[in-house]
Amino acid sequence: MTEEDIHAKSKGEQEKGVVPANSERVLVVHHAGPTLRLIREALQAFTQAEVDTTPDALYGFEMALKRPYKLFIFCLSLPSIDGELLYELVDKAYGHCHAGVRATPAVIYIVEKGQNMQHQELMRDARVRGLLSKPLNIDRLLKLVGDAGLTTRAKD
């Protein structure tokens, strides 16, 4: 896995070197590279979102504070800290780092197969838009991100 795969820049950044301020951005934090790539490619193909990915929760925290995002997708079982704690940390600092932002963007959590029922209490939080269980279902992913407010591309 190359450095580009690990800390992949969004497609717009690679082409232009700069991303428009009004673009929809999604941050995906998951420890597995193939999962990151699957989500990034699906969102870039079927939405108008710019997608940033990283397997490192601490780097993901830094990214969340550097750029404004419309949605976060975090794995609940990250090696260094769990996804729920990562989101809480981002929530505490996000408004201080982004002028004019009053609310932290919504989050979608990725859970391992069989853990879905264990984490249903997370759904009581209005900021949580859904749970994705592995193996990932692209249709479910696209429905959740659409419900979270991302603009989807018109079908051919």
C-alpha positions in Angstrom: 0.0 0.0 0.0 1.5 3.3 -1.0 1.4 6.6 1.0 -1.2 7.9 -1.5 -3.5 4.9 -0.7 -3.1 5.5 3.1 -3.6 9.2 3.1 -5.5 9.6 -0.2 -6.4 13.1 -1.3 -9.7 13.7 -2.9 -10.0 13.5 -6.7 -10.4 17.3 -6.9 -7.2 18.0 -5.0 -5.2 15.6 -7.2 -6.5 17.3 -10.4 -6.4 21.0 -9.4 -4.3 21.1 -6.3 -7.1 23.1 -4.6 -10.7 22.3 -3.6 -13.5 24.8 -3.9 -14.9 26.1 -0.6 -18.5 25.2 -1.4 -17.7 21.5 -2.2 -19.3 18.7 -0.2 -16.6 16.9 1.7 -16.7 13.5 3.5 -14.0 12.2 5.8 -13.7 8.4 6.1 -11.7 6.9 8.9 -11.3 3.1 8.8 -8.3 0.9 9.6 -8.7 -1.3 6.4 -7.3 0.1 3.2 -9.7 -1.9 0.9 -12.7 -0.6 2.8 -11.4 3.0 2.5 -10.9 2.5 -1.2 -14.4 1.0 -1.7 -16.1 3.8 0.1 -14.0 6.5 -1.6 -14.6 5.1 -5.1 -18.4 4.6 -4.5 -18.9 8.1 -3.2 -16.8 9.7 -6.0 -18.7 7.7 -8.6 -22.3 8.3 -7.3 -22.1 11.6 -5.4 -20.7 15.0 -5.9 -18.6 14.7 -2.8 -14.9 15.2 -2.3 -13.7 12.2 -0.2 -10.7 12.2 2.2 -9.7 8.9 3.7 -7.2 7.7 6.4 -6.7 4.5 8.4 -5.3 6.5 11.4 -7.8 7.9 13.9 -5.5 10.6 15.1 -4.7 11.8 11.6 -8.4 11.8 10.9 -8.9 14.0 14.0 -6.4 16.5 12.6 -8.1 16.4 9.1 -11.5 17.1 10.7 -10.1 20.2 12.3 -8.2 21.5 9.2 -11.1 21.3 6.7 -14.9 21.7 6.9 -16.8 18.5 6.2 -20.4 17.7 5.5 -20.3 14.2 6.8 -18.0 11.8 8.7 -17.9 8.0 8.2 -16.0 6.4 11.1 -15.3 2.8 12.0 -16.4 2.0 15.5 -13.5 -0.4 16.1 -10.3 1.6 15.3 -7.0 0.4 16.7 -6.0 3.5 18.7 -9.4 4.9 19.8 -12.9 3.8 19.0 -15.0 5.7 16.4 -17.5 7.0 19.0 -14.7 8.6 21.0 -13.1 10.0 17.9 -16.4 11.6 17.0 -16.9 13.1 20.5 -13.4 14.6 20.3 -14.1 16.1 16.9 -17.5 17.4 18.2 -15.8 19.2 21.1 -13.2 21.0 18.9 -14.9 21.4 15.5 -16.8 24.6 16.1 -13.6 26.3 17.5 -11.6 25.4 14.4 -14.2 26.4 11.8 -15.5 30.0 11.9 -19.3 30.3 11.5 -19.9 26.6 12.1 -22.5 25.9 14.9 -22.9 22.2 14.6 -20.6 19.3 14.0 -21.5 17.4 10.8 -23.4 14.1 11.1 -21.6 10.7 11.3 -22.2 7.3 9.9 -20.5 4.4 11.8 -19.2 1.2 10.3 -19.6 -1.9 12.5 -18.3 -5.4 12.1 -20.7 -8.1 11.1 -22.8 -9.1 14.2 -22.1 -5.9 16.1 -25.1 -4.1 14.7 -27.5 -5.0 17.5 -24.8 -4.1 20.1 -24.6 -0.5 18.9 -28.3 0.3 18.3 -28.2 2.7 21.3 -25.9 5.0 19.1 -28.9 5.6 16.9 -30.6 7.6 19.6 -28.1 10.4 19.0 -29.6 12.8 16.4 -26.1 13.3 14.9 -25.8 9.6 13.9 -27.2 9.0 10.5 -26.9 5.3 10.5 -24.8 2.1 10.9 -23.1 0.3 8.0 -22.3 -3.3 8.8 -19.6 -5.2 7.0 -19.6 -6.6 4.4 -20.5 -3.2 3.0 -23.6 -2.7 0.8 -23.1 0.1 -1.7 -26.8 0.7 -2.0 -27.1 1.1 1.8 -24.1 3.4 1.8 -25.5 5.6 -0.9 -28.9 5.8 0.8 -27.4 6.8 4.1 -25.2 9.5 2.6 -28.1 10.8 0.5 -30.2 11.0 3.7 -27.4 12.9 5.3 -27.6 15.5 2.6 -24.9 14.7 0.0 -25.9 15.4 -3.5 -26.1 12.3 -5.7 -25.2 12.3 -9.4 -28.0 11.8 -11.9 -28.3 8.3 -13.3 -27.5 7.8 -17.0 
